[in-house]
């Protein structure tokens, strides 16, 4: 869900993942999880944009079945905040 008026924007997203219990031999199943994200930004003009993003706002502990990390017993990163200044030239 996103609102954008060409000067600023704000949005939110919800990632819903089902339990993965149909696994190959030597794989472990993973539980279902939900992640809530938020982003917003402002276009200053002359190619300059400020934006902020918050991922996993509720700091959910989860394991991603499709991760490339070998040790799946370790949870994925928790809450993550980003601030970006972008200059297109």
N, CA, C and O atoms as a GROMACS GRO file, in nm:
protein
  356
    1UNK      N    1   0.085  -0.116   0.000
    1UNK     CA    2   0.000   0.000   0.000
    1UNK      C    3   0.090   0.122   0.000
    1UNK      O    4   0.180   0.133   0.083
    2UNK      N    5   0.066   0.216  -0.093
    2UNK     CA    6   0.153   0.333  -0.104
    2UNK      C    7   0.074   0.453  -0.154
    2UNK      O    8  -0.013   0.441  -0.240
    3UNK      N    9   0.106   0.570  -0.097
    3UNK     CA   10   0.052   0.696  -0.145
    3UNK      C   11   0.169   0.779  -0.197
    3UNK      O   12   0.272   0.789  -0.131
    4UNK      N   13   0.153   0.839  -0.315
    4UNK     CA   14   0.260   0.918  -0.376
    4UNK      C   15   0.198   1.038  -0.447
    4UNK      O   16   0.116   1.020  -0.537
    5UNK      N   17   0.236   1.160  -0.407
    5UNK     CA   18   0.182   1.279  -0.472
    5UNK      C   19   0.288   1.352  -0.556
    5UNK      O   20   0.273   1.471  -0.585
    6UNK      N   21   0.394   1.283  -0.593
    6UNK     CA   22   0.506   1.333  -0.673
    6UNK      C   23   0.600   1.427  -0.598
    6UNK      O   24   0.702   1.468  -0.653
    7UNK      N   25   0.568   1.463  -0.474
    7UNK     CA   26   0.660   1.538  -0.389
    7UNK      C   27   0.706   1.451  -0.273
    7UNK      O   28   0.825   1.450  -0.240
    8UNK      N   29   0.615   1.379  -0.213
    8UNK     CA   30   0.650   1.288  -0.104
    8UNK      C   31   0.569   1.160  -0.119
    8UNK      O   32   0.470   1.156  -0.192
    9UNK      N   33   0.611   1.057  -0.052
    9UNK     CA   34   0.539   0.930  -0.054
    9UNK      C   35   0.549   0.864   0.082
    9UNK      O   36   0.639   0.891   0.161
   10UNK      N   37   0.455   0.776   0.107
   10UNK     CA   38   0.456   0.694   0.228
   10UNK      C   39   0.385   0.564   0.195
   10UNK      O   40   0.289   0.561   0.119
   11UNK      N   41   0.434   0.458   0.253
   11UNK     CA   42   0.374   0.329   0.226
   11UNK      C   43   0.403   0.228   0.335
   11UNK      O   44   0.491   0.248   0.419
   12UNK      N   45   0.329   0.122   0.330
   12UNK     CA   46   0.350   0.013   0.423
   12UNK      C   47   0.334  -0.118   0.348
   12UNK      O   48   0.268  -0.124   0.244
   13UNK      N   49   0.393  -0.222   0.402
   13UNK     CA   50   0.383  -0.353   0.340
   13UNK      C   51   0.374  -0.461   0.445
   13UNK      O   52   0.427  -0.447   0.555
   14UNK      N   53   0.308  -0.568   0.409
   14UNK     CA   54   0.293  -0.681   0.499
   14UNK      C   55   0.337  -0.805   0.423
   14UNK      O   56   0.284  -0.835   0.316
   15UNK      N   57   0.433  -0.877   0.477
   15UNK     CA   58   0.483  -1.000   0.415
   15UNK      C   59   0.435  -1.117   0.498
   15UNK      O   60   0.472  -1.132   0.615
   16UNK      N   61   0.351  -1.201   0.437
   16UNK     CA   62   0.296  -1.318   0.505
   16UNK      C   63   0.359  -1.443   0.446
   16UNK      O   64   0.354  -1.463   0.324
   17UNK      N   65   0.418  -1.526   0.529
   17UNK     CA   66   0.485  -1.647   0.484
   17UNK      C   67   0.426  -1.767   0.556
   17UNK      O   68   0.413  -1.767   0.678
   18UNK      N   69   0.389  -1.869   0.480
   18UNK     CA   70   0.330  -1.991   0.538
   18UNK      C   71   0.437  -2.082   0.593
   18UNK      O   72   0.555  -2.073   0.558
   19UNK      N   73   0.393  -2.171   0.679
   19UNK     CA   74   0.482  -2.274   0.734
   19UNK      C   75   0.531  -2.362   0.618
   19UNK      O   76   0.453  -2.398   0.531
   20UNK      N   77   0.659  -2.395   0.618
   20UNK     CA   78   0.715  -2.483   0.516
   20UNK      C   79   0.744  -2.618   0.581
   20UNK      O   80   0.844  -2.634   0.651
   21UNK      N   81   0.654  -2.713   0.557
   21UNK     CA   82   0.676  -2.844   0.617
   21UNK      C   83   0.690  -2.955   0.512
   21UNK      O   84   0.707  -3.072   0.547
   22UNK      N   85   0.682  -2.920   0.385
   22UNK     CA   86   0.709  -3.017   0.278
   22UNK      C   87   0.855  -2.996   0.237
   22UNK      O   88   0.884  -2.918   0.147
   23UNK      N   89   0.943  -3.066   0.303
   23UNK     CA   90   1.087  -3.042   0.285
   23UNK      C   91   1.156  -3.167   0.232
   23UNK      O   92   1.104  -3.279   0.243
   24UNK      N   93   1.271  -3.146   0.175
   24UNK     CA   94   1.354  -3.256   0.124
   24UNK      C   95   1.422  -3.326   0.241
   24UNK      O   96   1.426  -3.272   0.352
   25UNK      N   97   1.476  -3.446   0.218
   25UNK     CA   98   1.553  -3.512   0.324
   25UNK      C   99   1.668  -3.422   0.370
   25UNK      O  100   1.730  -3.353   0.289
   26UNK      N  101   1.695  -3.423   0.497
   26UNK     CA  102   1.800  -3.344   0.561
   26UNK      C  103   1.768  -3.196   0.570
   26UNK      O  104   1.854  -3.117   0.611
   27UNK      N  105   1.646  -3.153   0.533
   27UNK     CA  106   1.602  -3.016   0.554
   27UNK      C  107   1.511  -3.011   0.675
   27UNK      O  108   1.448  -3.111   0.710
   28UNK      N  109   1.506  -2.896   0.738
   28UNK     CA  110   1.416  -2.877   0.852
   28UNK      C  111   1.298  -2.789   0.809
   28UNK      O  112   1.313  -2.702   0.724
   29UNK      N  113   1.183  -2.812   0.869
   29UNK     CA  114   1.068  -2.727   0.839
   29UNK      C  115   1.086  -2.591   0.908
   29UNK      O  116   1.163  -2.578   1.004
   30UNK      N  117   1.015  -2.492   0.859
   30UNK     CA  118   1.019  -2.358   0.918
   30UNK      C  119   0.877  -2.313   0.948
   30UNK      O  120   0.784  -2.348   0.876
   31UNK      N  121   0.860  -2.234   1.053
   31UNK     CA  122   0.729  -2.185   1.094
   31UNK      C  123   0.683  -2.068   1.007
   31UNK      O  124   0.763  -2.005   0.939
   32UNK      N  125   0.553  -2.042   1.011
   32UNK     CA  126   0.496  -1.926   0.942
   32UNK      C  127   0.537  -1.798   1.015
   32UNK      O  128   0.565  -1.800   1.134
   33UNK      N  129   0.539  -1.686   0.941
   33UNK     CA  130   0.568  -1.556   1.004
   33UNK      C  131   0.507  -1.443   0.923
   33UNK      O  132   0.472  -1.461   0.806
   34UNK      N  133   0.494  -1.327   0.986
   34UNK     CA  134   0.442  -1.206   0.923
   34UNK      C  135   0.536  -1.091   0.955
   34UNK      O  136   0.576  -1.073   1.070
   35UNK      N  137   0.572  -1.013   0.853
   35UNK     CA  138   0.660  -0.898   0.872
   35UNK      C  139   0.589  -0.771   0.828
   35UNK      O  140   0.527  -0.768   0.721
   36UNK      N  141   0.598  -0.667   0.909
   36UNK     CA  142   0.538  -0.538   0.878
   36UNK      C  143   0.650  -0.439   0.846
   36UNK      O  144   0.745  -0.424   0.923
   37UNK      N  145   0.638  -0.371   0.730
   37UNK     CA  146   0.740  -0.276   0.685
   37UNK      C  147   0.676  -0.139   0.660
   37UNK      O  148   0.555  -0.130   0.641
   38UNK      N  149   0.758  -0.034   0.660
   38UNK     CA  150   0.712   0.102   0.636
   38UNK      C  151   0.819   0.177   0.558
   38UNK      O  152   0.938   0.154   0.579
   39UNK      N  153   0.778   0.265   0.467
   39UNK     CA  154   0.874   0.351   0.396
   39UNK      C  155   0.811   0.486   0.367
   39UNK      O  156   0.689   0.497   0.352
   40UNK      N  157   0.894   0.588   0.360
   40UNK     CA  158   0.848   0.723   0.330
   40UNK      C  159   0.964   0.800   0.269
   40UNK      O  160   1.081   0.767   0.290
   41UNK      N  161   0.931   0.903   0.193
   41UNK     CA  162   1.037   0.982   0.132
   41UNK      C  163   0.986   1.116   0.085
   41UNK      O  164   0.866   1.142   0.080
   42UNK      N  165   1.082   1.202   0.049
   42UNK     CA  166   1.053   1.337   0.004
   42UNK      C  167   1.147   1.372  -0.110
   42UNK      O  168   1.268   1.354  -0.099
   43UNK      N  169   1.091   1.420  -0.221
   43UNK     CA  170   1.170   1.464  -0.336
   43UNK      C  171   1.193   1.614  -0.323
   43UNK      O  172   1.100   1.693  -0.337
   44UNK      N  173   1.316   1.652  -0.298
   44UNK     CA  174   1.350   1.792  -0.275
   44UNK      C  175   1.356   1.869  -0.406
   44UNK      O  176   1.330   1.990  -0.408
   45UNK      N  177   1.388   1.804  -0.513
   45UNK     CA  178   1.405   1.870  -0.643
   45UNK      C  179   1.550   1.860  -0.684
   45UNK      O  180   1.635   1.824  -0.603
   46UNK      N  181   1.581   1.892  -0.810
   46UNK     CA  182   1.717   1.886  -0.864
   46UNK      C  183   1.779   1.748  -0.842
   46UNK      O  184   1.900   1.737  -0.823
   47UNK      N  185   1.696   1.645  -0.846
   47UNK     CA  186   1.746   1.508  -0.835
   47UNK      C  187   1.780   1.462  -0.694
   47UNK      O  188   1.840   1.356  -0.678
   48UNK      N  189   1.743   1.538  -0.591
   48UNK     CA  190   1.774   1.501  -0.452
   48UNK      C  191   1.649   1.442  -0.387
   48UNK      O  192   1.542   1.503  -0.387
   49UNK      N  193   1.665   1.322  -0.330
   49UNK     CA  194   1.556   1.252  -0.264
   49UNK      C  195   1.601   1.205  -0.127
   49UNK      O  196   1.710   1.150  -0.113
   50UNK      N  197   1.519   1.225  -0.026
   50UNK     CA  198   1.541   1.173   0.108
   50UNK      C  199   1.440   1.061   0.132
   50UNK      O  200   1.322   1.076   0.098
   51UNK      N  201   1.484   0.951   0.189
   51UNK     CA  202   1.388   0.844   0.219
   51UNK      C  203   1.428   0.771   0.348
   51UNK      O  204   1.545   0.768   0.386
   52UNK      N  205   1.328   0.714   0.412
   52UNK     CA  206   1.349   0.632   0.532
   52UNK      C  207   1.270   0.503   0.513
   52UNK      O  208   1.166   0.501   0.447
   53UNK      N  209   1.321   0.397   0.572
   53UNK     CA  210   1.255   0.267   0.562
   53UNK      C  211   1.275   0.191   0.692
   53UNK      O  212   1.384   0.193   0.750
   54UNK      N  213   1.171   0.125   0.737
   54UNK     CA  214   1.177   0.039   0.855
   54UNK      C  215   1.124  -0.098   0.814
   54UNK      O  216   1.010  -0.111   0.772
   55UNK      N  217   1.208  -0.199   0.828
   55UNK     CA  218   1.170  -0.337   0.797
   55UNK      C  219   1.152  -0.415   0.927
   55UNK      O  220   1.223  -0.390   1.024
   56UNK      N  221   1.060  -0.508   0.927
   56UNK     CA  222   1.032  -0.591   1.044
   56UNK      C  223   1.007  -0.504   1.168
   56UNK      O  224   1.071  -0.521   1.272
   57UNK      N  225   0.915  -0.413   1.155
   57UNK     CA  226   0.886  -0.315   1.261
   57UNK      C  227   0.856  -0.380   1.395
   57UNK      O  228   0.895  -0.328   1.499
   58UNK      N  229   0.788  -0.494   1.393
   58UNK     CA  230   0.748  -0.560   1.517
   58UNK      C  231   0.859  -0.650   1.573
   58UNK      O  232   0.838  -0.719   1.673
   59UNK      N  233   0.976  -0.649   1.509
   59UNK     CA  234   1.093  -0.723   1.555
   59UNK      C  235   1.063  -0.873   1.573
   59UNK      O  236   1.097  -0.932   1.675
   60UNK      N  237   1.000  -0.931   1.472
   60UNK     CA  238   0.962  -1.072   1.474
   60UNK      C  239   1.086  -1.158   1.454
   60UNK      O  240   1.169  -1.130   1.368
   61UNK      N  241   1.098  -1.262   1.533
   61UNK     CA  242   1.206  -1.360   1.516
   61UNK      C  243   1.155  -1.468   1.421
   61UNK      O  244   1.053  -1.531   1.448
   62UNK      N  245   1.226  -1.488   1.310
   62UNK     CA  246   1.180  -1.585   1.212
   62UNK      C  247   1.298  -1.651   1.141
   62UNK      O  248   1.411  -1.602   1.145
   63UNK      N  249   1.268  -1.762   1.079
   63UNK     CA  250   1.367  -1.833   0.997
   63UNK      C  251   1.314  -1.840   0.855
   63UNK      O  252   1.201  -1.883   0.834
   64UNK      N  253   1.394  -1.800   0.759
   64UNK     CA  254   1.357  -1.800   0.618
   64UNK      C  255   1.400  -1.932   0.556
   64UNK      O  256   1.518  -1.963   0.550
   65UNK      N  257   1.303  -2.010   0.509
   65UNK     CA  258   1.335  -2.142   0.454
   65UNK      C  259   1.422  -2.131   0.329
   65UNK      O  260   1.501  -2.222   0.302
   66UNK      N  261   1.410  -2.024   0.253
   66UNK     CA  262   1.484  -2.009   0.128
   66UNK      C  263   1.616  -1.935   0.144
   66UNK      O  264   1.679  -1.901   0.044
   67UNK      N  265   1.660  -1.909   0.266
   67UNK     CA  266   1.784  -1.838   0.286
   67UNK      C  267   1.902  -1.919   0.231
   67UNK      O  268   1.897  -2.042   0.229
   68UNK      N  269   2.006  -1.851   0.189
   68UNK     CA  270   2.128  -1.917   0.143
   68UNK      C  271   2.223  -1.946   0.258
   68UNK      O  272   2.326  -2.011   0.240
   69UNK      N  273   2.189  -1.897   0.376
   69UNK     CA  274   2.271  -1.922   0.493
   69UNK      C  275   2.255  -2.069   0.532
   69UNK      O  276   2.143  -2.117   0.545
   70UNK      N  277   2.365  -2.138   0.549
   70UNK     CA  278   2.360  -2.281   0.576
   70UNK      C  279   2.294  -2.314   0.710
   70UNK      O  280   2.214  -2.408   0.718
   71UNK      N  281   2.324  -2.240   0.814
   71UNK     CA  282   2.273  -2.268   0.948
   71UNK      C  283   2.138  -2.201   0.966
   71UNK      O  284   2.132  -2.083   1.004
   72UNK      N  285   2.029  -2.272   0.940
   72UNK     CA  286   1.894  -2.215   0.948
   72UNK      C  287   1.842  -2.204   1.091
   72UNK      O  288   1.735  -2.148   1.112
   73UNK      N  289   1.915  -2.256   1.190
   73UNK     CA  290   1.871  -2.244   1.328
   73UNK      C  291   1.885  -2.102   1.379
   73UNK      O  292   1.821  -2.065   1.477
   74UNK      N  293   1.967  -2.021   1.314
   74UNK     CA  294   1.984  -1.881   1.352
   74UNK      C  295   1.871  -1.799   1.291
   74UNK      O  296   1.842  -1.814   1.172
   75UNK      N  297   1.806  -1.714   1.370
   75UNK     CA  298   1.697  -1.632   1.314
   75UNK      C  299   1.752  -1.526   1.219
   75UNK      O  300   1.868  -1.488   1.225
   76UNK      N  301   1.664  -1.479   1.132
   76UNK     CA  302   1.698  -1.372   1.039
   76UNK      C  303   1.707  -1.241   1.117
   76UNK      O  304   1.665  -1.235   1.232
   77UNK      N  305   1.762  -1.134   1.055
   77UNK     CA  306   1.777  -1.006   1.126
   77UNK      C  307   1.644  -0.953   1.177
   77UNK      O  308   1.539  -0.974   1.115
   78UNK      N  309   1.649  -0.886   1.288
   78UNK     CA  310   1.529  -0.826   1.347
   78UNK      C  311   1.499  -0.691   1.284
   78UNK      O  312   1.522  -0.671   1.165
   79UNK      N  313   1.449  -0.601   1.364
   79UNK     CA  314   1.412  -0.468   1.316
   79UNK      C  315   1.531  -0.402   1.246
   79UNK      O  316   1.645  -0.412   1.291
   80UNK      N  317   1.502  -0.336   1.134
   80UNK     CA  318   1.606  -0.275   1.053
   80UNK      C  319   1.560  -0.137   1.008
   80UNK      O  320   1.452  -0.124   0.950
   81UNK      N  321   1.639  -0.034   1.034
   81UNK     CA  322   1.606   0.102   0.996
   81UNK      C  323   1.708   0.154   0.896
   81UNK      O  324   1.828   0.131   0.912
   82UNK      N  325   1.661   0.224   0.791
   82UNK     CA  326   1.749   0.280   0.689
   82UNK      C  327   1.709   0.423   0.661
   82UNK      O  328   1.590   0.456   0.658
   83UNK      N  329   1.807   0.508   0.640
   83UNK     CA  330   1.784   0.645   0.595
   83UNK      C  331   1.877   0.668   0.476
   83UNK      O  332   1.996   0.636   0.482
   84UNK      N  333   1.823   0.724   0.369
   84UNK     CA  334   1.899   0.738   0.245
   84UNK      C  335   1.882   0.879   0.189
   84UNK      O  336   1.772   0.935   0.189
   85UNK      N  337   1.992   0.936   0.141
   85UNK     CA  338   1.989   1.058   0.061
   85UNK      C  339   2.041   1.019  -0.077
   85UNK      O  340   2.151   0.966  -0.089
   86UNK      N  341   1.962   1.046  -0.179
   86UNK     CA  342   2.000   1.008  -0.315
   86UNK      C  343   2.006   1.133  -0.401
   86UNK      O  344   1.918   1.218  -0.396
   87UNK      N  345   2.112   1.141  -0.481
   87UNK     CA  346   2.131   1.253  -0.571
   87UNK      C  347   2.151   1.198  -0.711
   87UNK      O  348   2.254   1.138  -0.740
   88UNK      N  349   2.054   1.218  -0.796
   88UNK     CA  350   2.064   1.175  -0.937
   88UNK      C  351   2.127   1.288  -1.017
   88UNK      O  352   2.078   1.400  -1.016
   89UNK      N  353   2.234   1.257  -1.085
   89UNK     CA  354   2.300   1.358  -1.170
   89UNK      C  355   2.338   1.302  -1.302
   89UNK      O  356   2.394   1.373  -1.386
   0.00000   0.00000   0.00000
